[in-house]
Structure formats: structure tokens, C-alpha cells
Amino acid sequence: MSLDKTGIAKRIAQELQDGWYVNLGIGIPTLVANHIPKGIEVEFQSENGVLGMGPFPYEGEEDPDLINAGKQTITVRPGGVFFDSATSFAMIRGQHVQLTVLGAMEVAQNGDIANWKIPGKMVKGMGGAMDLVASAKNIIVAMMHTNKAGKSKLLKECTLPLTGVNCVKKVVTNLAVLEIKYNKFHLLERAPGVSVDEIIEATEGDLVVPDNVPEMKL
Amino acid sequence: MNKVVKNVEEALDGVKDGMTLMLGGFGLCGIPENAIAQLVKMGVKNLTCISNNAGVDDFGLGLLLQEKQIKKMISSYVGENDEFERQMLSGELEVDLIPQGSLAERCRAGGAGIPAFFTPAGYGTEVAEGKEVRVFNGKPHILETALTADFAFVKAWKGDTEGNLIYKGTARNFNPLMAMAGKITVAEVEELVPAGELDPNEIHTPGIFVQRIFQGEKYEKRIEQRTVRPKP
């Protein structure tokens, strides 16, 4: 069985390390906050200007002056802080944030990522994604392995306008965990019950498959 | 120095067709609601608007888009506005999409007397087209230029008669940066107090950056994505 979105988020949450500041993108990445491993402390940064993001508010306690980058109402944890957008991106560009998790439409085997534009069709803008991918030390892409038409999103080369170049090092999909190095995808783990052949079939880019590919432990 | 103006009409006096405006806010959070309503009322056209987002169809900058008052938008993310997307794809609206951190820093630079700076954001993408590239510490960066505006419209929580401003929560966002970059910066606040009532230690935007200040008549403060969890 391939993973659902929650499963992808759970697997990414295992990558979190104690003391990290983490920026989570919109969509699957947001779910990572629900699965922080026991015994570690991380703080979430949202690029619209908050550090120490807490859970969503209880009904009736929403504050229009307190939102995340996805424009959702949020709360702030004790010790949280607000700041302006230039300070926020100083944290990001200055590599004070240890991990960025974001979604993608395409990832290439050289680490290029495309997630902001489909020419002539969808033009929403890049938001903070270009600043995040250009500077982050650790970038994990959270996405489905294939698009709605069943085509691979892990490619030799991106076909859509790029968000950043040579920046993605790890990808977690509904089928697998992959590392990007030496201009190839390297299969690290497979989702429970998913065969190596299924992953090979769903990956257009060059894929290095070791003899033994362990199942993810969730 | 007293920066107080009587009302929103006086606050926006001098805004003309073809001007470049900055408008603070992230999504609908911390937007200058009263200034936007007055821009609609004045009917000024051919505006270049610098704002992180473009509002939603029936609120925020979406109101100006509906009236076709905007010629060009400079933004980072415009995904919540169907009319925007329609005008952009049909070519009616000129759009310059730039990375959010570069947008923030370009405003800050404009207000801080820094004409341009290098950033890694956007290198190797279409954002970098036509821009100077230089390598620092082994990594390529692109040259981004500062932004300024004829008028900057910002929204704060509290302000005093000197134009000193305090923002609330994530409603701060682009407001302090745009306040610095406006030739004329107009601040609207929820609560206007006499000088001396705000603690100088707590002020976010010093009044030197603000030319006009007024208390907004009303604030809708619409929530774009109301997200809650059930009470235990």
C-alpha cells in the first residue's frame, strides 16, 4: 500500500532533530507538525512572520491578526515571537532555519525543483519558495510520486519553470524515500508493501537501487 | 511633530492616476482596509501596486482589480484571486512576480538608501532573466534593485500622533518595510493615542517614516482560511 498524505508527513517527521527551527510549506508539509517524535523539541517558523507556531485555535478563539503562510488561523506557543517579512527572510536566507519541507510539481535528478507555475494555466506565484530553496541547508520535498495523470514527478530534467536549481537532497513520496546525489535518485526506503519494481516503474529519472531496500518504519 | 490627518480623504489627498503604491499586508492580514476603500472611491487608475498578495475577489486589493484600477502588480503570491488570474492570463494586467524575501528586502532597501543587493533567491530561474549574476563564497547570486513608492499605505494596531506605530501578531509582515519605502507613507491604525502613551521601547516603526496617520473608521479584518480544532 502506498502512503497517504499523513503517512508521508509521519515519515518526514522522523527526520526532525532536537533543537531545529523548521519551515513547513503549504499542503502535506503542514501535517508534519502533528507528528513530532517524542522527546525532541522543534520550533516552527512561518515566513509571514512568526516563530513558535502552535496548533490551530479552538473554535471561537480565532484571531484575524494571527495566521500562518497558508493564511490559516493559528496560535503561538509560549516563547513565540512575531517579526516583519525582511527579518523572516533574514532567518531563512541566513540559514538560521535548519530544515525546509515543501511540496513540488516536479523534482529532477540534479536537485532542481519546480513548484510555482504552469505556463498559460496556473500562475499563483512563488511566494517564499524561491528564497527557501536557494538558502536552506536541508530541503525535503514532500509529494506524490506521480501526478494526477499518472506521470512521474521524479524526472531527468524538470519541464516546468524552475523554483530553484541543484537544491533538493531528499524526497519523500507516497512510494519511497529517495536521496539525490551524483546527479541521480538513490532509493533509500520503500513504503510498506510497495515493491521496488513499482518504484522503478513510477520514476522517470535515473534511479540507483541497492540490493536491499528496507521498508519505512512508521 | 504631529502627523495626524482628519480622515481618510485627507490621508489620500494627492494620489493620482499612474502612481506607484505600496500596500502592506500578508493575505488579508494587516491590510490597509480604509485606504483601499478610499482608492476605490477616488477611482484613480493605471496604478502600479506593490503588495505581497492581491487580496481575494471581493476584498483587499481584489476591490481595485474589479474596478480595473490596477495596471501593474508587483507581488510574490496571487493564488487566491480568480479575477487577478483572469486579468493576468488575458494580458490586461501586467504582473511582476518576485520571491517573497526579495520583495521584502527590496522594500527595506528602498527605505534604507541601499539601491541594490545580491541574493541567491531565484538564481537559475526565470526571475533571474536579465539580472546580473555574481558568485560570492562559491555560490551564484542575482542583483535585485530597491523599490520605492509615491505612496505607501500601511496598517498598524496602535499609533500615536507622532506617527510611531505598533503592529499586532502576524499583521506586521510587510508594513514596517513599506512604511520606510514610501515617499509619502500613510498609516492607518485601530487606535490613535496622544504622543507619550506608547512605550518607546515597544515601537516597531519610528514616526520618522510616517507622514500621515489616522484612525481607521472600521475594520472588518476578514479571515481568509478559518482553521480551528475542536474543543477538548
Chai-1 contact restraints between the chains, C-beta under 6 A:
chainA,res_idxA,chainB,res_idxB,connection_type,confidence,min_distance_angstrom,max_distance_angstrom,comment,restraint_id
A,N48,B,F26,contact,1.0,0.0,6.0,A-B,restraint_1
A,N48,B,T170,contact,1.0,0.0,6.0,A-B,restraint_2
A,N48,B,N173,contact,1.0,0.0,6.0,A-B,restraint_3
A,G49,B,T170,contact,1.0,0.0,6.0,A-B,restraint_4
A,G49,B,R172,contact,1.0,0.0,6.0,A-B,restraint_5
A,G49,B,N173,contact,1.0,0.0,6.0,A-B,restraint_6
A,V50,B,T170,contact,1.0,0.0,6.0,A-B,restraint_7
A,F56,B,T227,contact,1.0,0.0,6.0,A-B,restraint_8
A,F56,B,V228,contact,1.0,0.0,6.0,A-B,restraint_9
A,F56,B,R229,contact,1.0,0.0,6.0,A-B,restraint_10
A,P57,B,V228,contact,1.0,0.0,6.0,A-B,restraint_11
A,Y58,B,K231,contact,1.0,0.0,6.0,A-B,restraint_12
A,E59,B,V228,contact,1.0,0.0,6.0,A-B,restraint_13
A,E62,B,R226,contact,1.0,0.0,6.0,A-B,restraint_14
A,P64,B,K221,contact,1.0,0.0,6.0,A-B,restraint_15
A,P64,B,I223,contact,1.0,0.0,6.0,A-B,restraint_16
A,D65,B,K168,contact,1.0,0.0,6.0,A-B,restraint_17
A,D65,B,G169,contact,1.0,0.0,6.0,A-B,restraint_18
A,D65,B,A171,contact,1.0,0.0,6.0,A-B,restraint_19
A,L66,B,G169,contact,1.0,0.0,6.0,A-B,restraint_20
A,L66,B,T170,contact,1.0,0.0,6.0,A-B,restraint_21
A,I67,B,C29,contact,1.0,0.0,6.0,A-B,restraint_22
A,I67,B,T170,contact,1.0,0.0,6.0,A-B,restraint_23
A,K71,B,G27,contact,1.0,0.0,6.0,A-B,restraint_24
A,K71,B,E224,contact,1.0,0.0,6.0,A-B,restraint_25
A,K71,B,Q225,contact,1.0,0.0,6.0,A-B,restraint_26
A,Q72,B,Q225,contact,1.0,0.0,6.0,A-B,restraint_27
A,Q72,B,T227,contact,1.0,0.0,6.0,A-B,restraint_28
A,T73,B,R226,contact,1.0,0.0,6.0,A-B,restraint_29
A,T73,B,T227,contact,1.0,0.0,6.0,A-B,restraint_30
A,F82,B,G169,contact,1.0,0.0,6.0,A-B,restraint_31
A,F82,B,R172,contact,1.0,0.0,6.0,A-B,restraint_32
A,D84,B,R172,contact,1.0,0.0,6.0,A-B,restraint_33
A,D84,B,P176,contact,1.0,0.0,6.0,A-B,restraint_34
A,D84,B,L177,contact,1.0,0.0,6.0,A-B,restraint_35
A,S85,B,A104,contact,1.0,0.0,6.0,A-B,restraint_36
A,S85,B,N173,contact,1.0,0.0,6.0,A-B,restraint_37
A,S85,B,F174,contact,1.0,0.0,6.0,A-B,restraint_38
A,A86,B,A104,contact,1.0,0.0,6.0,A-B,restraint_39
A,A86,B,E105,contact,1.0,0.0,6.0,A-B,restraint_40
A,A86,B,R108,contact,1.0,0.0,6.0,A-B,restraint_41
A,A86,B,L177,contact,1.0,0.0,6.0,A-B,restraint_42
A,F89,B,G101,contact,1.0,0.0,6.0,A-B,restraint_43
A,F89,B,A104,contact,1.0,0.0,6.0,A-B,restraint_44
A,K124,B,G79,contact,1.0,0.0,6.0,A-B,restraint_45
A,G125,B,S76,contact,1.0,0.0,6.0,A-B,restraint_46
A,G125,B,Y77,contact,1.0,0.0,6.0,A-B,restraint_47
A,G125,B,V78,contact,1.0,0.0,6.0,A-B,restraint_48
A,G125,B,L97,contact,1.0,0.0,6.0,A-B,restraint_49
A,M126,B,P99,contact,1.0,0.0,6.0,A-B,restraint_50
A,G127,B,S76,contact,1.0,0.0,6.0,A-B,restraint_51
A,G127,B,Y77,contact,1.0,0.0,6.0,A-B,restraint_52
A,G127,B,Q100,contact,1.0,0.0,6.0,A-B,restraint_53
A,G128,B,Q100,contact,1.0,0.0,6.0,A-B,restraint_54
A,M130,B,P99,contact,1.0,0.0,6.0,A-B,restraint_55
A,M130,B,A121,contact,1.0,0.0,6.0,A-B,restraint_56
A,M130,B,G122,contact,1.0,0.0,6.0,A-B,restraint_57
A,D131,B,P99,contact,1.0,0.0,6.0,A-B,restraint_58
A,D131,B,G101,contact,1.0,0.0,6.0,A-B,restraint_59
A,D131,B,A121,contact,1.0,0.0,6.0,A-B,restraint_60
A,A134,B,P120,contact,1.0,0.0,6.0,A-B,restraint_61
A,A134,B,A121,contact,1.0,0.0,6.0,A-B,restraint_62
A,S135,B,P120,contact,1.0,0.0,6.0,A-B,restraint_63
A,P161,B,E126,contact,1.0,0.0,6.0,A-B,restraint_64
A,L162,B,T125,contact,1.0,0.0,6.0,A-B,restraint_65
A,V165,B,G124,contact,1.0,0.0,6.0,A-B,restraint_66
